[in-house]
């Protein structure tokens, strides 16, 4: 997931001033969707992992 955020580059202020901000965001939507989907998948796995571990008892 960390590697996916590296694919979303930050544009310079000159580029943002010359172009429409909404158009720049519209071009970045596939990157954000990929990041959001991967975050949700990892979150689902993490919650499932915690739920499974809640049934485990430690013998001490």
N, C-alpha and C positions, 0 to 999 in steps of 0.2 A: 504494500500500500504506500509506503514511503517512496518507493521508486516511481509510482504513478504520479505523485504530486510534482516530481522533478520534471515531468513532461509538460506541465503547465507553466509556460514561461511568462515572465513579467515584462511587459512592453515599456519602452522609455516614454517619458512625458511628451517628447516631441511627436512620437507616433500617435499617442492618444489625443494630442491637441489637433493633429491634422485629420484624424479620422473620427467617425462617429463612435462613441463609446458603446452604444448598444450593438452596433455592427461587430465590434471587436468581441464583445461577450457572446454574440450569436455564433461566431466562428469557433469559440472555445467550448461550446456546449457538449460536443462529444467527449472531450477530455474530462469535463466535470461529471458527466454521466458515468464514465468508466471509473472515476474515483469514488463516486457515491455508491455504485453497485458493489465495488470491492469492499468498501467500508461496511456496507450492510451485510455482506456475506461473512466477513470476519466477525462482526458483532453477533450474528446469529450463532456462529460456531462457539464464540466465547460464552454466550448465555447458556447454550446447551452444555458446554463443558462445566460451567458452574452448577447447573442443575444436576448433572450426573454426579459431580463430586459431593453434592449435598447428601447423597445417600451412602457415602463411604464413611465408615466408622474406623477410627484409628484404635488399634489395640495397644494399650499402654500398661 
